[in-house]
């Protein structure tokens, strides 16, 4: 392949850092910021989500089993295999279980789908390549005896459970909104059905507007603690040269999702006058 593992991991950070300030002024057209349903480039929300998310586990499995970016392919150790299972279990829920349980989802703009495909493909390729590499094999050779491995795995599990719990609250809001919308459509057939939103409550929604984002960051930071050495902070050059895929992934997510959370938090306050003013956007007590 023309691209190397180093190209992908460095490119991820550079592109994410460049996109972060842009996303503070541009609303990515999906979810509550979607364009009108009759827009020529709007596509089905659930089907497009499943399609673009499939690229991550598919690319991961290909990279982990075939290792196209590696010159030497070491055998898979048990710690590597466990981490691969954690990655794929996350995407089983994210790609199939969660969207297929969703009663409705706003349409997405085609540009969002294409951007999602690019992110997911290269992220899956990067993560699968790292976990099959000599670097990961050496770092994880005695991982079962390292507290950080098990601590990171438990943090991953806590973040995963938190992500699912808070997504379930949003799913229930959609289900209730769909039921109310169906009743209104039966009374007034000429009215157009639309997505409905409400103030979510429960668990970390007491403190922040986007606990699902926060828990996903916690999940992948835990994964990184278990899977890779901490990147050095002595200089930007050392950081870029030595940061590996498991740390690139959550850092890129934070850079890309933080603006969305901030703008969505503002949207909640604009839409609901009774929205809790003490809530932060995405990190409890911080922002």
C-alpha positions as CSV (number, residue, x, y, z in Angstrom):
1,X,0.0,0.0,0.0
2,X,1.1,3.6,-0.7
3,X,0.3,4.7,2.8
4,X,2.3,3.5,5.8
5,X,1.2,3.1,9.4
6,X,3.1,6.2,10.4
7,X,1.4,8.2,7.6
8,X,-2.0,7.2,8.9
9,X,-1.4,7.9,12.6
10,X,0.2,11.2,12.0
11,X,-2.3,12.2,9.4
12,X,-5.1,11.4,11.8
13,X,-3.8,13.9,14.4
14,X,-3.0,16.6,11.9
15,X,-6.4,16.4,10.2
16,X,-8.3,16.2,13.5
17,X,-6.5,19.2,14.9
18,X,-7.2,21.2,11.7
19,X,-10.9,20.2,11.7
20,X,-11.5,21.0,15.3
21,X,-11.8,24.9,15.0
22,X,-13.7,24.5,11.7
23,X,-16.4,22.4,13.5
24,X,-16.9,25.2,16.0
25,X,-18.3,27.4,13.2
26,X,-19.7,24.7,10.9
27,X,-22.5,22.4,12.0
28,X,-22.0,18.9,10.5
29,X,-25.4,18.3,8.9
30,X,-26.7,15.3,10.8
31,X,-28.8,14.7,13.9
32,X,-30.2,18.0,15.4
33,X,-28.3,20.0,12.7
34,X,-29.6,18.0,9.8
35,X,-30.8,19.7,6.6
36,X,-34.4,19.4,5.4
37,X,-35.4,15.9,4.5
38,X,-36.1,16.8,0.9
39,X,-32.5,18.0,0.4
40,X,-31.0,16.2,-2.7
41,X,-28.0,15.0,-0.7
42,X,-29.8,13.8,2.4
43,X,-29.8,10.0,3.0
44,X,-31.5,7.6,5.3
45,X,-30.0,8.1,8.8
46,X,-30.1,4.5,10.1
47,X,-28.9,2.8,6.8
48,X,-26.2,5.3,6.2
49,X,-25.0,5.0,9.8
50,X,-24.7,1.2,9.5
51,X,-23.0,1.4,6.2
52,X,-20.3,3.9,7.2
53,X,-19.6,2.2,10.6
54,X,-19.1,-1.2,9.0
55,X,-15.8,0.1,7.5
56,X,-14.1,0.3,10.9
57,X,-14.5,-3.4,12.0
58,X,-14.0,-4.6,8.4
59,X,-10.7,-2.7,8.0
60,X,-9.6,-3.7,11.5
61,X,-10.2,-7.4,10.8
62,X,-8.3,-7.1,7.5
63,X,-5.4,-5.3,9.0
64,X,-5.2,-7.6,12.1
65,X,-5.4,-10.9,10.1
66,X,-3.6,-9.9,6.9
67,X,-1.2,-7.2,8.1
68,X,-0.8,-5.4,4.7
69,X,1.2,-2.5,6.3
70,X,3.7,-4.7,8.2
71,X,7.0,-6.2,7.0
72,X,7.1,-8.7,9.8
73,X,4.0,-10.3,11.4
74,X,4.5,-11.8,14.9
75,X,2.1,-14.3,16.3
76,X,-1.0,-13.1,18.2
77,X,-0.6,-13.2,22.0
78,X,-3.6,-13.6,24.3
79,X,-3.4,-9.9,25.4
80,X,-3.5,-8.8,21.8
81,X,-6.4,-11.1,21.1
82,X,-8.4,-9.8,24.1
83,X,-7.9,-6.2,23.0
84,X,-9.0,-7.1,19.4
85,X,-12.1,-8.6,20.9
86,X,-12.8,-5.4,22.9
87,X,-12.5,-3.3,19.8
88,X,-14.8,-5.5,17.7
89,X,-17.4,-5.9,20.5
90,X,-17.7,-2.1,20.6
91,X,-18.3,-1.9,16.9
92,X,-20.8,-4.8,17.0
93,X,-22.9,-2.6,19.3
94,X,-22.2,0.6,17.4
95,X,-22.6,-0.8,13.9
96,X,-25.5,-3.2,14.3
97,X,-27.1,-3.6,17.7
98,X,-27.7,0.0,18.6
99,X,-28.9,1.3,15.2
100,X,-31.2,-1.6,14.6
101,X,-32.8,-0.9,17.9
102,X,-33.3,2.7,17.0
103,X,-36.8,3.6,16.1
104,X,-35.8,6.6,14.0
105,X,-32.8,8.7,13.2
106,X,-32.6,12.1,11.4
107,X,-31.3,12.0,7.8
108,X,-27.6,12.6,7.2
109,X,-25.9,14.6,4.5
110,X,-23.9,12.6,2.1
111,X,-20.8,14.6,3.0
112,X,-21.1,13.3,6.6
113,X,-21.4,9.7,5.4
114,X,-18.3,10.1,3.2
115,X,-16.3,11.7,6.0
116,X,-17.4,8.8,8.4
117,X,-16.3,6.2,5.9
118,X,-12.9,7.8,5.6
119,X,-12.5,8.1,9.4
120,X,-13.7,4.5,10.1
121,X,-11.7,2.9,7.3
122,X,-8.4,4.4,8.3
123,X,-9.0,4.1,12.0
124,X,-9.8,0.4,11.6
125,X,-6.7,0.0,9.4
126,X,-4.5,1.9,11.9
127,X,-5.8,0.1,15.0
128,X,-5.6,-3.4,13.5
129,X,-2.1,-2.7,12.2
130,X,-0.8,-1.6,15.5
131,X,-2.3,-4.5,17.5
132,X,-0.6,-7.0,15.1
133,X,2.7,-5.2,15.0
134,X,6.0,-6.0,16.7
135,X,5.7,-3.0,18.9
136,X,2.3,-4.1,20.3
137,X,3.6,-7.7,20.6
138,X,6.6,-6.6,22.6
139,X,4.6,-4.2,24.8
140,X,1.9,-6.7,25.5
141,X,4.1,-9.8,26.0
142,X,3.7,-9.8,29.8
143,X,0.5,-7.7,29.8
144,X,-1.5,-10.1,31.9
145,X,1.0,-9.4,34.8
146,X,0.8,-5.6,34.5
147,X,-1.8,-3.8,36.6
148,X,-2.1,-1.1,33.9
149,X,-3.4,-3.6,31.4
150,X,-6.2,-4.8,33.7
151,X,-6.9,-1.2,34.9
152,X,-7.2,0.0,31.4
153,X,-9.4,-2.9,30.5
154,X,-11.7,-2.1,33.4
155,X,-11.8,1.6,32.4
156,X,-12.7,0.5,28.9
157,X,-15.6,-1.6,30.3
158,X,-16.9,1.2,32.5
159,X,-16.8,3.6,29.5
160,X,-18.6,1.0,27.3
161,X,-21.3,0.4,29.8
162,X,-21.8,4.2,30.4
163,X,-22.0,4.8,26.7
164,X,-24.7,2.2,26.2
165,X,-26.7,3.4,29.3
166,X,-26.8,7.0,28.1
167,X,-27.5,6.0,24.5
168,X,-30.5,4.0,25.9
169,X,-31.9,7.1,27.4
170,X,-31.7,8.9,24.1
171,X,-33.3,5.8,22.4
172,X,-36.2,6.0,24.8
173,X,-36.7,9.7,24.0
174,X,-36.8,8.8,20.3
175,X,-39.3,5.9,20.9
176,X,-41.6,8.1,22.9
177,X,-41.3,10.9,20.3
178,X,-42.1,8.5,17.5
179,X,-45.2,7.2,19.3
180,X,-46.4,10.8,19.9
181,X,-45.6,11.7,16.3
182,X,-47.5,8.7,14.9
183,X,-50.6,9.7,16.9
184,X,-50.5,13.2,15.6
185,X,-50.1,12.0,12.1
186,X,-53.1,9.8,12.4
187,X,-55.1,12.8,13.7
188,X,-53.6,15.2,11.1
189,X,-52.4,13.1,8.1
190,X,-51.2,16.2,6.2
191,X,-48.6,17.0,8.8
192,X,-45.0,16.1,8.1
193,X,-43.3,13.8,10.6
194,X,-40.2,15.2,12.2
195,X,-37.6,14.2,14.7
196,X,-38.5,15.3,18.3
197,X,-36.1,16.1,21.1
198,X,-36.5,16.4,24.8
199,X,-34.3,17.1,27.8
200,X,-32.6,13.8,28.8
201,X,-32.3,12.9,32.5
202,X,-30.5,10.2,34.5
203,X,-27.0,9.1,35.3
204,X,-24.4,11.6,34.0
205,X,-27.1,13.7,32.3
206,X,-27.4,15.3,35.7
207,X,-24.0,16.9,35.1
208,X,-23.4,17.1,31.3
209,X,-25.3,17.3,28.1
210,X,-23.3,14.7,26.3
211,X,-22.4,11.8,28.6
212,X,-22.4,9.4,25.7
213,X,-19.5,11.3,24.2
214,X,-17.7,11.5,27.5
215,X,-18.1,7.8,28.2
216,X,-16.8,6.9,24.7
217,X,-13.7,9.0,25.4
218,X,-13.2,7.2,28.7
219,X,-13.7,3.9,27.0
220,X,-10.9,4.5,24.4
221,X,-8.6,6.1,26.9
222,X,-8.9,2.9,29.0
223,X,-8.2,0.9,25.9
224,X,-5.1,3.0,25.2
225,X,-3.8,2.6,28.7
226,X,-4.0,-1.2,28.3
227,X,-2.7,-1.4,24.7
228,X,0.1,1.1,24.2
229,X,2.9,3.0,26.0
230,X,2.1,6.6,27.0
231,X,3.3,9.0,24.4
232,X,6.1,11.3,25.6
233,X,5.3,14.9,26.4
234,X,8.8,16.3,26.3
235,X,8.3,18.0,22.9
236,X,5.8,18.1,20.1
237,X,8.3,16.2,17.9
238,X,8.8,13.4,20.4
239,X,5.0,13.2,20.9
240,X,4.3,12.9,17.1
241,X,7.0,10.4,16.5
242,X,6.1,8.1,19.4
243,X,2.3,8.3,19.8
244,X,0.6,5.0,18.7
245,X,-2.8,4.2,17.3
246,X,-4.6,3.5,20.6
247,X,-3.7,7.0,21.8
248,X,-4.3,8.6,18.4
249,X,-7.9,7.3,18.3
250,X,-9.3,8.9,21.5
251,X,-7.3,12.1,20.9
252,X,-8.8,12.4,17.4
253,X,-12.3,11.7,18.8
254,X,-12.0,14.4,21.4
255,X,-10.8,16.9,18.8
256,X,-13.7,16.1,16.5
257,X,-16.5,15.6,19.0
258,X,-15.8,18.4,21.5
259,X,-17.0,21.1,19.1
260,X,-20.1,19.1,18.4
261,X,-20.8,18.7,22.1
262,X,-20.3,22.4,22.7
263,X,-22.6,23.5,19.9
264,X,-25.2,20.8,20.9
265,X,-25.1,22.1,24.5
266,X,-25.8,25.6,23.2
267,X,-28.7,24.2,21.1
268,X,-30.3,22.6,24.1
269,X,-30.2,25.9,26.0
270,X,-31.7,27.7,23.0
271,X,-34.5,25.2,22.5
272,X,-35.5,24.5,26.1
273,X,-35.8,27.5,28.4
274,X,-36.0,25.1,31.3
275,X,-32.8,23.3,30.4
276,X,-30.7,22.9,33.6
277,X,-28.2,25.7,33.7
278,X,-25.8,23.9,36.0
279,X,-25.1,21.2,33.3
280,X,-21.7,21.4,31.5
281,X,-21.4,20.3,27.9
282,X,-19.3,17.1,28.0
283,X,-16.9,16.9,30.9
284,X,-18.4,17.0,34.4
285,X,-17.7,20.3,36.3
286,X,-15.2,21.4,33.6
287,X,-16.7,22.1,30.2
